């Protein structure tokens, strides 16, 4: 099969900034705050397998992504981390383009894939800057 269709859901977290809070008198670390951007892409795509080299199958991939995006602040206090606040979430349509390699074994297939993901191609606000990231995925297909 030269062409295969796929779909899925992922969860990505990108740390934006860290803040440490110290006691003013003895410099003891009291808490850590971490601002994070959270991205949940729901995607459908196509893989193109142009050649097969024995058990190695390189491919090109493209996907259309519905991205659910939010920001949150997590607090670490006494080695316990808990969410403190979350900003209102928003969604954007985007895409992913990449390449990968399937390693076909007898009982399963291993794969590695690199992909460029554009989060806000469609639905962005005026003057909203482009949001994107690179992903590297390792997986097993049964």
One Martini backbone bead per residue (centre of mass of N, CA, C, O) as a GRO file, in nm:
protein
  142
    1UNK     BB    1   0.091   0.040   0.027
    2UNK     BB    2   0.128   0.380  -0.050
    3UNK     BB    3  -0.139   0.454   0.115
    4UNK     BB    4  -0.221   0.606   0.438
    5UNK     BB    5  -0.444   0.641   0.700
    6UNK     BB    6  -0.487   0.876   0.983
    7UNK     BB    7  -0.535   0.919   1.346
    8UNK     BB    8  -0.559   1.153   1.639
    9UNK     BB    9  -0.412   1.215   1.970
   10UNK     BB   10  -0.262   1.475   2.173
   11UNK     BB   11  -0.007   1.587   2.425
   12UNK     BB   12   0.124   1.918   2.493
   13UNK     BB   13   0.408   2.075   2.671
   14UNK     BB   14   0.518   2.426   2.723
   15UNK     BB   15   0.747   2.595   2.869
   16UNK     BB   16   0.775   2.945   2.955
   17UNK     BB   17   0.803   2.982   3.285
   18UNK     BB   18   1.000   3.047   3.588
   19UNK     BB   19   0.924   3.068   3.947
   20UNK     BB   20   1.083   3.168   4.249
   21UNK     BB   21   1.007   3.135   4.603
   22UNK     BB   22   1.135   3.320   4.878
   23UNK     BB   23   1.238   3.372   5.179
   24UNK     BB   24   1.327   3.685   5.309
   25UNK     BB   25   1.526   3.580   5.552
   26UNK     BB   26   1.651   3.262   5.456
   27UNK     BB   27   1.624   3.168   5.143
   28UNK     BB   28   1.396   2.976   5.123
   29UNK     BB   29   1.233   2.755   4.935
   30UNK     BB   30   0.881   2.758   4.881
   31UNK     BB   31   0.827   2.794   4.557
   32UNK     BB   32   0.701   2.692   4.231
   33UNK     BB   33   0.644   2.844   3.911
   34UNK     BB   34   0.466   2.729   3.605
   35UNK     BB   35   0.442   2.827   3.283
   36UNK     BB   36   0.205   2.684   3.040
   37UNK     BB   37   0.163   2.534   2.726
   38UNK     BB   38  -0.127   2.375   2.585
   39UNK     BB   39  -0.157   2.099   2.343
   40UNK     BB   40  -0.445   1.961   2.152
   41UNK     BB   41  -0.431   1.746   1.893
   42UNK     BB   42  -0.655   1.679   1.625
   43UNK     BB   43  -0.603   1.424   1.370
   44UNK     BB   44  -0.563   1.399   1.004
   45UNK     BB   45  -0.404   1.170   0.762
   46UNK     BB   46  -0.118   1.107   0.537
   47UNK     BB   47   0.071   0.839   0.395
   48UNK     BB   48   0.370   0.810   0.192
   49UNK     BB   49   0.501   0.509   0.023
   50UNK     BB   50   0.733   0.500  -0.229
   51UNK     BB   51   0.922   0.284  -0.073
   52UNK     BB   52   1.092  -0.043  -0.034
   53UNK     BB   53   1.361  -0.163   0.202
   54UNK     BB   54   1.249  -0.418   0.291
   55UNK     BB   55   1.198  -0.343   0.633
   56UNK     BB   56   1.219  -0.052   0.511
   57UNK     BB   57   0.985   0.243   0.537
   58UNK     BB   58   0.957   0.524   0.392
   59UNK     BB   59   0.794   0.852   0.465
   60UNK     BB   60   0.529   1.073   0.408
   61UNK     BB   61   0.359   1.350   0.585
   62UNK     BB   62   0.010   1.463   0.641
   63UNK     BB   63  -0.190   1.710   0.831
   64UNK     BB   64  -0.492   1.786   0.997
   65UNK     BB   65  -0.545   2.031   1.265
   66UNK     BB   66  -0.703   2.042   1.582
   67UNK     BB   67  -0.636   2.303   1.818
   68UNK     BB   68  -0.605   2.293   2.170
   69UNK     BB   69  -0.550   2.594   2.365
   70UNK     BB   70  -0.352   2.653   2.667
   71UNK     BB   71  -0.296   2.797   2.991
   72UNK     BB   72  -0.075   2.743   3.280
   73UNK     BB   73  -0.036   2.713   3.644
   74UNK     BB   74   0.215   2.567   3.841
   75UNK     BB   75   0.264   2.430   4.173
   76UNK     BB   76   0.549   2.389   4.393
   77UNK     BB   77   0.501   2.222   4.716
   78UNK     BB   78   0.662   2.004   4.886
   79UNK     BB   79   0.683   1.815   4.618
   80UNK     BB   80   0.403   1.934   4.515
   81UNK     BB   81   0.195   1.930   4.229
   82UNK     BB   82  -0.034   2.197   4.118
   83UNK     BB   83  -0.292   2.352   3.987
   84UNK     BB   84  -0.393   2.695   3.974
   85UNK     BB   85  -0.426   2.803   3.666
   86UNK     BB   86  -0.646   2.884   3.383
   87UNK     BB   87  -0.691   2.973   3.080
   88UNK     BB   88  -0.856   3.036   2.822
   89UNK     BB   89  -0.949   2.858   2.561
   90UNK     BB   90  -0.843   2.772   2.224
   91UNK     BB   91  -0.886   2.743   1.862
   92UNK     BB   92  -0.710   2.583   1.579
   93UNK     BB   93  -0.603   2.553   1.254
   94UNK     BB   94  -0.377   2.308   1.110
   95UNK     BB   95  -0.051   2.154   1.043
   96UNK     BB   96   0.142   1.867   0.911
   97UNK     BB   97   0.496   1.800   0.827
   98UNK     BB   98   0.677   1.496   0.713
   99UNK     BB   99   0.891   1.220   0.826
  100UNK     BB  100   0.961   0.858   0.801
  101UNK     BB  101   1.019   0.524   0.967
  102UNK     BB  102   0.963   0.196   0.899
  103UNK     BB  103   0.993  -0.113   1.101
  104UNK     BB  104   0.943  -0.431   0.981
  105UNK     BB  105   0.824  -0.681   1.167
  106UNK     BB  106   0.661  -0.967   1.230
  107UNK     BB  107   0.466  -0.846   1.484
  108UNK     BB  108   0.580  -0.549   1.426
  109UNK     BB  109   0.602  -0.183   1.416
  110UNK     BB  110   0.842   0.051   1.389
  111UNK     BB  111   0.880   0.415   1.459
  112UNK     BB  112   0.994   0.726   1.302
  113UNK     BB  113   0.910   1.087   1.348
  114UNK     BB  114   0.911   1.397   1.173
  115UNK     BB  115   0.749   1.723   1.258
  116UNK     BB  116   0.581   1.999   1.133
  117UNK     BB  117   0.387   2.241   1.331
  118UNK     BB  118   0.095   2.429   1.266
  119UNK     BB  119  -0.145   2.588   1.471
  120UNK     BB  120  -0.248   2.892   1.315
  121UNK     BB  121  -0.368   2.913   1.012
  122UNK     BB  122  -0.672   2.900   1.118
  123UNK     BB  123  -0.835   3.151   1.327
  124UNK     BB  124  -0.673   3.391   1.370
  125UNK     BB  125  -0.587   3.674   1.491
  126UNK     BB  126  -0.508   3.979   1.469
  127UNK     BB  127  -0.158   3.975   1.501
  128UNK     BB  128  -0.106   3.679   1.520
  129UNK     BB  129   0.134   3.476   1.576
  130UNK     BB  130   0.307   3.222   1.488
  131UNK     BB  131   0.256   2.871   1.570
  132UNK     BB  132   0.524   2.631   1.641
  133UNK     BB  133   0.655   2.285   1.597
  134UNK     BB  134   0.861   2.014   1.675
  135UNK     BB  135   0.842   1.658   1.617
  136UNK     BB  136   0.932   1.346   1.792
  137UNK     BB  137   0.850   1.007   1.704
  138UNK     BB  138   0.792   0.705   1.883
  139UNK     BB  139   0.678   0.369   1.777
  140UNK     BB  140   0.403   0.121   1.787
  141UNK     BB  141   0.273  -0.140   1.573
  142UNK     BB  142   0.023  -0.413   1.589
   0.00000   0.00000   0.00000
